[in-house]
């Protein structure tokens, strides 16, 4: 039986990520241990296009991963993990990643593909209005924030100068308020 026929049977002729039934083709999962049906998935043209070209990604299309991430097929789990990882800056994919469980060997395979994508995928930090933040920017607090362990409340309108971006979390920055170095959430910041 060919790989495509095997995948058609396994997936019931549906895209294994979004369940579309038209324009399906075999997609070999990058960094696969071998070139068999077990290391391939059946995808629709929309999923393939967005996987291959990050500039065409429509985050709402990938809400389908809420269902497909629970697949028992390791190759589908790997692709769901990688797409959730790529979209994690949206917020909701990080929640799904936190719930997702992968066997050690499957997780290693999934992470190997993320590493091979390289650092082209920079983490983008955005303030509460969606403005892109960079190291050294000045931001202003948009609400009063109680500083745990600091014994004070940082007041709305306080300027935080020369911020540092948290490399692996697009929702956090570091900055000084009242002489204390703090980790702050970007949702409570406005770029000055």
C-alpha positions in Angstrom: 0.0 0.0 0.0 1.4 3.4 -0.9 2.0 6.1 1.8 -0.8 8.2 0.4 -3.3 5.3 0.5 -2.2 4.4 4.0 -2.7 8.0 5.1 -6.1 8.3 3.4 -7.2 5.2 5.4 -5.7 6.5 8.7 -7.3 9.9 8.4 -10.6 8.9 6.8 -9.7 11.2 3.8 -9.5 14.3 6.0 -6.8 16.8 6.7 -5.2 15.5 9.9 -4.9 19.0 11.4 -8.0 20.9 10.4 -10.3 18.0 9.1 -10.8 19.6 5.6 -11.7 17.1 2.9 -10.5 18.8 -0.3 -7.1 19.2 -1.9 -5.3 16.7 0.4 -1.7 15.6 -0.1 1.1 13.8 1.8 3.3 16.0 3.9 6.5 14.5 5.3 7.1 15.9 8.8 10.6 17.6 8.8 13.3 15.8 10.9 11.5 12.5 10.6 13.4 9.4 11.6 12.4 7.7 8.3 10.3 8.2 5.2 7.2 6.2 6.0 3.5 6.8 6.6 4.2 6.9 10.3 6.3 10.0 9.8 4.0 11.7 7.4 0.6 13.4 7.7 -2.2 14.1 5.2 -2.8 17.8 5.0 -5.0 20.2 3.0 -3.4 22.9 0.8 -4.3 25.6 3.3 -2.5 23.9 6.2 0.6 23.1 4.0 0.8 26.6 2.6 0.7 28.2 6.1 3.2 25.7 7.5 5.7 26.4 4.7 5.2 30.2 4.6 5.0 31.9 8.0 3.9 35.1 6.3 0.6 33.5 5.3 -0.3 32.2 8.7 -3.9 32.9 9.8 -3.9 32.2 13.6 -7.7 31.6 13.6 -7.3 28.8 11.1 -5.1 27.0 13.6 -7.8 26.9 16.4 -8.4 23.4 14.9 -5.4 22.3 16.8 -7.5 22.3 19.9 -8.9 19.0 18.6 -6.1 17.5 16.5 -3.4 17.9 19.3 -5.1 15.0 21.0 -4.5 12.6 18.0 -2.9 9.3 18.9 -0.7 9.6 15.7 2.8 10.8 16.7 3.3 12.7 13.4 0.1 14.6 13.9 1.1 15.4 17.5 4.5 16.7 16.3 2.9 19.0 13.7 0.3 20.3 16.2 3.1 20.9 18.8 5.2 22.8 16.2 2.4 25.0 15.0 1.3 25.8 18.6 4.9 26.7 19.4 5.1 28.9 16.3 1.8 30.7 17.3 2.4 30.9 21.0 2.7 34.7 21.0 -1.1 34.8 20.3 -1.8 33.6 23.9 -4.3 30.8 23.4 -1.7 28.4 21.7 0.4 28.6 24.9 -2.5 27.4 26.9 -2.9 24.4 24.6 0.9 23.7 24.7 0.7 23.7 28.5 -2.0 21.0 28.3 -0.4 18.9 25.6 1.4 15.7 26.6 4.0 14.0 24.3 6.0 10.9 24.9 9.7 11.6 25.4 10.7 10.4 21.9 7.9 12.3 20.2 8.7 15.5 22.1 12.4 15.1 21.1 11.2 14.8 17.4 8.9 17.8 17.7 11.6 20.0 19.4 14.2 18.9 16.8 12.1 20.4 14.1 11.7 23.7 16.0 15.4 24.0 16.5 16.0 23.3 12.7 13.6 26.2 11.9 16.3 28.4 13.3 16.0 31.7 15.0 14.2 33.3 12.1 11.2 33.1 14.3 11.9 35.9 16.6 9.7 36.4 19.7 7.7 39.6 19.2 6.8 41.7 22.2 3.8 44.0 21.9 2.3 46.5 24.3 -1.4 46.7 25.2 -2.1 48.6 22.0 -0.2 46.2 19.7 2.9 48.4 19.2 6.1 46.4 18.9 8.5 46.8 21.8 12.3 46.6 21.7 15.1 46.6 24.2 15.8 50.1 25.5 12.3 51.4 24.9 10.3 53.4 27.5 6.9 52.2 28.5 4.2 53.6 30.7 2.0 51.6 33.1 -1.7 51.7 32.1 -3.0 50.6 35.5 -1.8 50.5 39.1 0.2 47.3 39.8 0.8 46.0 43.3 4.4 44.8 43.5 4.5 41.5 45.5 7.5 41.5 47.8 8.3 45.1 47.0 5.9 46.6 49.5 4.6 49.3 47.1 2.1 49.8 44.3 3.4 51.1 41.0 1.0 53.8 39.9 -0.7 54.2 36.6 1.3 56.6 34.4 4.7 55.5 35.8 7.4 55.5 33.1 9.7 52.4 32.9 12.8 53.4 31.0 15.3 51.2 29.2 13.3 48.0 29.3 14.7 44.5 28.5 12.7 41.9 26.6 12.3 38.5 28.1 13.7 36.4 25.3 11.4 33.3 25.5 8.2 35.0 26.6 6.5 37.6 24.4 4.2 38.6 27.3 6.9 39.8 29.7 9.5 42.5 29.9 12.0 43.5 32.6 12.3 47.1 33.9 13.1 49.1 37.0 10.5 50.8 39.2 11.5 52.5 42.4 15.0 51.1 42.0 13.8 47.5 41.9 14.2 45.2 38.9 10.8 43.7 38.0 9.3 41.4 35.5 6.3 43.1 34.0 3.4 42.0 31.8 3.2 43.7 28.4 -0.6 43.8 28.6 -0.2 46.5 31.3 2.2 48.6 29.3 1.9 51.3 26.7 4.9 52.3 24.6 5.9 55.9 25.1 
